[in-house]
Amino acid sequence: MEAVLPAAFGSNRRLERIWTQADWVRIEAPLQPMYEALVGHPACPLLVQPKALLLQQWYRLSDH
């Protein structure tokens, strides 16, 4: 028997609203030259780290 989850399960409307308020393309543009590497393993998407840092500050999370 498959579990049925509520429609809002796994979503965060507050974060979705915040992400739509910022112009992420404008934020990404100046970071791009610092991010590109010609060798090594492919990196995660560029905006993952800045968004993670924002979440860390907003939700008072720590990474020791």
Distance bins in CASP14 RR format, pairs under 12 A and 6 or more apart:
PFRMAT RR
TARGET T0000
AUTHOR 0000-0000-0000
RMODE 2
METHOD distances of the structure
MODEL  1
3 9 0 0 0 0 0 1 0 0 0 0 0
5 11 0 0 0 0 0 1 0 0 0 0 0
7 13 0 0 0 0 0 1 0 0 0 0 0
8 14 0 0 0 0 0 1 0 0 0 0 0
8 16 0 0 0 0 0 1 0 0 0 0 0
10 16 0 0 0 0 0 1 0 0 0 0 0
11 17 0 0 0 0 0 1 0 0 0 0 0
11 19 0 0 0 0 0 1 0 0 0 0 0
12 18 0 0 0 0 1 0 0 0 0 0 0
12 19 0 0 0 0 1 0 0 0 0 0 0
12 55 0 0 0 0 0 1 0 0 0 0 0
12 58 0 0 0 0 0 1 0 0 0 0 0
12 59 0 0 0 0 0 1 0 0 0 0 0
13 19 0 0 0 0 0 1 0 0 0 0 0
13 20 0 0 0 0 0 1 0 0 0 0 0
14 20 0 0 0 0 0 1 0 0 0 0 0
14 21 0 0 0 0 0 1 0 0 0 0 0
14 55 0 0 0 0 0 1 0 0 0 0 0
14 58 0 0 0 0 1 0 0 0 0 0 0
14 59 0 0 0 0 0 1 0 0 0 0 0
15 21 0 0 0 0 0 1 0 0 0 0 0
15 22 0 0 0 0 0 1 0 0 0 0 0
15 51 0 0 0 0 1 0 0 0 0 0 0
15 52 0 0 0 0 0 1 0 0 0 0 0
15 54 0 0 0 0 1 0 0 0 0 0 0
15 55 1 0 0 1 0 0 0 0 0 0 0
15 58 0 0 0 0 1 0 0 0 0 0 0
15 59 0 0 0 0 1 0 0 0 0 0 0
16 22 0 0 0 0 0 1 0 0 0 0 0
18 24 0 0 0 0 0 1 0 0 0 0 0
18 51 0 0 0 0 1 0 0 0 0 0 0
18 54 0 0 0 0 1 0 0 0 0 0 0
18 55 0 0 0 0 1 0 0 0 0 0 0
18 58 0 0 0 0 1 0 0 0 0 0 0
18 59 0 0 0 0 0 1 0 0 0 0 0
19 27 0 0 0 0 0 1 0 0 0 0 0
19 47 0 0 0 0 1 0 0 0 0 0 0
19 50 0 0 0 0 0 1 0 0 0 0 0
19 51 1 0 0 1 0 0 0 0 0 0 0
19 54 0 0 0 0 1 0 0 0 0 0 0
19 55 0 0 0 0 0 1 0 0 0 0 0
21 27 0 0 0 0 0 1 0 0 0 0 0
21 54 0 0 0 0 0 1 0 0 0 0 0
22 28 0 0 0 0 0 1 0 0 0 0 0
22 47 0 0 0 0 1 0 0 0 0 0 0
22 50 0 0 0 0 1 0 0 0 0 0 0
22 51 0 0 0 0 1 0 0 0 0 0 0
22 54 0 0 0 0 1 0 0 0 0 0 0
23 29 0 0 0 0 1 0 0 0 0 0 0
23 47 0 0 0 0 0 1 0 0 0 0 0
24 31 0 0 0 0 0 1 0 0 0 0 0
24 45 0 0 0 0 0 1 0 0 0 0 0
24 46 0 0 0 0 1 0 0 0 0 0 0
24 47 1 0 1 0 0 0 0 0 0 0 0
24 48 0 0 0 0 0 1 0 0 0 0 0
24 50 0 0 0 0 1 0 0 0 0 0 0
24 51 0 0 0 0 1 0 0 0 0 0 0
24 54 0 0 0 0 0 1 0 0 0 0 0
25 31 0 0 0 0 0 1 0 0 0 0 0
25 32 0 0 0 0 0 1 0 0 0 0 0
25 46 0 0 0 0 0 1 0 0 0 0 0
25 47 0 0 0 0 1 0 0 0 0 0 0
26 32 0 0 0 0 0 1 0 0 0 0 0
26 47 0 0 0 0 0 1 0 0 0 0 0
27 46 0 0 0 0 1 0 0 0 0 0 0
27 47 1 0 0 1 0 0 0 0 0 0 0
27 49 0 0 0 0 0 1 0 0 0 0 0
27 50 1 0 0 1 0 0 0 0 0 0 0
27 51 0 0 0 0 1 0 0 0 0 0 0
27 53 0 0 0 0 0 1 0 0 0 0 0
27 54 0 0 0 0 0 1 0 0 0 0 0
28 34 0 0 0 0 0 1 0 0 0 0 0
28 35 0 0 0 0 1 0 0 0 0 0 0
28 36 0 0 0 0 0 1 0 0 0 0 0
28 45 0 0 0 0 1 0 0 0 0 0 0
28 46 1 0 1 0 0 0 0 0 0 0 0
28 47 1 0 1 0 0 0 0 0 0 0 0
28 48 0 0 0 0 0 1 0 0 0 0 0
28 49 0 0 0 0 0 1 0 0 0 0 0
28 50 0 0 0 0 1 0 0 0 0 0 0
28 51 0 0 0 0 0 1 0 0 0 0 0
29 35 0 0 0 0 0 1 0 0 0 0 0
29 46 0 0 0 0 1 0 0 0 0 0 0
29 47 0 0 0 0 0 1 0 0 0 0 0
30 46 0 0 0 0 0 1 0 0 0 0 0
30 50 0 0 0 0 0 1 0 0 0 0 0
31 43 0 0 0 0 0 1 0 0 0 0 0
31 45 0 0 0 0 0 1 0 0 0 0 0
31 46 1 0 0 1 0 0 0 0 0 0 0
31 47 1 0 0 1 0 0 0 0 0 0 0
31 48 0 0 0 0 0 1 0 0 0 0 0
31 49 0 0 0 0 1 0 0 0 0 0 0
31 50 1 0 0 1 0 0 0 0 0 0 0
31 51 0 0 0 0 0 1 0 0 0 0 0
32 43 0 0 0 0 0 1 0 0 0 0 0
32 45 0 0 0 0 0 1 0 0 0 0 0
32 46 1 0 0 1 0 0 0 0 0 0 0
32 47 0 0 0 0 0 1 0 0 0 0 0
33 46 0 0 0 0 0 1 0 0 0 0 0
34 43 0 0 0 0 0 1 0 0 0 0 0
34 46 0 0 0 0 1 0 0 0 0 0 0
34 49 0 0 0 0 0 1 0 0 0 0 0
34 50 0 0 0 0 0 1 0 0 0 0 0
35 42 0 0 0 0 0 1 0 0 0 0 0
35 43 1 0 0 1 0 0 0 0 0 0 0
35 44 0 0 0 0 0 1 0 0 0 0 0
35 45 0 0 0 0 1 0 0 0 0 0 0
35 46 1 0 1 0 0 0 0 0 0 0 0
35 47 0 0 0 0 1 0 0 0 0 0 0
35 48 0 0 0 0 0 1 0 0 0 0 0
35 49 0 0 0 0 1 0 0 0 0 0 0
35 50 0 0 0 0 0 1 0 0 0 0 0
36 42 0 0 0 0 0 1 0 0 0 0 0
36 43 0 0 0 0 1 0 0 0 0 0 0
36 46 0 0 0 0 1 0 0 0 0 0 0
37 43 1 0 0 1 0 0 0 0 0 0 0
37 46 0 0 0 0 0 1 0 0 0 0 0
43 49 0 0 0 0 1 0 0 0 0 0 0
44 50 0 0 0 0 0 1 0 0 0 0 0
44 51 0 0 0 0 0 1 0 0 0 0 0
44 52 0 0 0 0 1 0 0 0 0 0 0
45 51 0 0 0 0 1 0 0 0 0 0 0
45 52 0 0 0 0 0 1 0 0 0 0 0
46 52 0 0 0 0 0 1 0 0 0 0 0
47 53 0 0 0 0 0 1 0 0 0 0 0
47 54 0 0 0 0 1 0 0 0 0 0 0
47 55 0 0 0 0 0 1 0 0 0 0 0
48 54 0 0 0 0 0 1 0 0 0 0 0
48 55 0 0 0 0 0 1 0 0 0 0 0
49 55 0 0 0 0 0 1 0 0 0 0 0
49 56 0 0 0 0 0 1 0 0 0 0 0
49 63 0 0 0 0 0 1 0 0 0 0 0
50 56 0 0 0 0 0 1 0 0 0 0 0
50 57 0 0 0 0 0 1 0 0 0 0 0
51 57 0 0 0 0 0 1 0 0 0 0 0
51 58 0 0 0 0 0 1 0 0 0 0 0
52 58 0 0 0 0 0 1 0 0 0 0 0
52 59 0 0 0 0 0 1 0 0 0 0 0
52 61 0 0 0 0 1 0 0 0 0 0 0
52 63 0 0 0 0 1 0 0 0 0 0 0
53 59 0 0 0 0 0 1 0 0 0 0 0
53 61 0 0 0 0 1 0 0 0 0 0 0
53 62 0 0 0 0 0 1 0 0 0 0 0
53 63 0 0 0 0 1 0 0 0 0 0 0
54 61 0 0 0 0 0 1 0 0 0 0 0
55 61 1 0 0 1 0 0 0 0 0 0 0
55 62 0 0 0 0 0 1 0 0 0 0 0
55 63 0 0 0 0 0 1 0 0 0 0 0
56 62 1 0 0 1 0 0 0 0 0 0 0
56 63 1 0 0 1 0 0 0 0 0 0 0
56 64 0 0 0 0 0 1 0 0 0 0 0
57 63 0 0 0 0 0 1 0 0 0 0 0
END
